[in-house]
Amino acid sequence: MPPHPGSPSRTGLGSPGLARLLPPLPVFALQPLLGHIVASVAGRHPELFARMGEACHKHFLIDPTDLPVVLLLKPDPHRPELRAHNRGNTVGHDVRISGSFVTLLRMIDAKTDSDALFFNRELSVTGDVEAIVALRNALDDMDSTLADDVAATFGPFSRPVRAIFDFAERRP
């Protein structure tokens, strides 16, 4: 269950970097795509839920600090959800993972060690540390990378999506 409105981990998010230059996105247009991605990844990797244990009932706020949206992941094994919210909206969560879009992409593509990102202050994690460790361990145990699985959800367009990821990762 997400924290109640007065809890410390329920926060309005600022709008740094690129987010200040872009208008709020119509997040409703992203929801079907995000729903497809999370359902596809969950279908390919049901073992993720067992590996996460009780952390499956936590709410993970993924905050690409240079984009105008944040993502709320609810890894419930019976009904996983990934929803976009406009930056600046109050979003209840148990864990917040933030970094630039490229940093987060490199992390889910196993191109960089999440511990190194954290200690270099490229990645910020707040909230339920046990839940984030469970998520990280579950992702580390996957045979493929999460970025590969996300690209695969695009079917015949998976190669161009993968190429976009690779291009983005090469950017400074």
Buried (B, 14 or more C-beta within 10 A) or exposed (E): EBBEEEEEBBBEBEBBBBBEEBEBBEBEEBBEEBBEBBBBBBEBBEEBBEBBEEBBBBBBBBBBBBBBBBBBBBBBEEEBBBBBBBBBEEBBBBBBBBBBBBBBBBBBBBBBEBEEBBEEEBBBBBBBEBBBBBBBEBBEEBEEBBBBBBBBBBEEEBEEBBEEBBEBBEEE
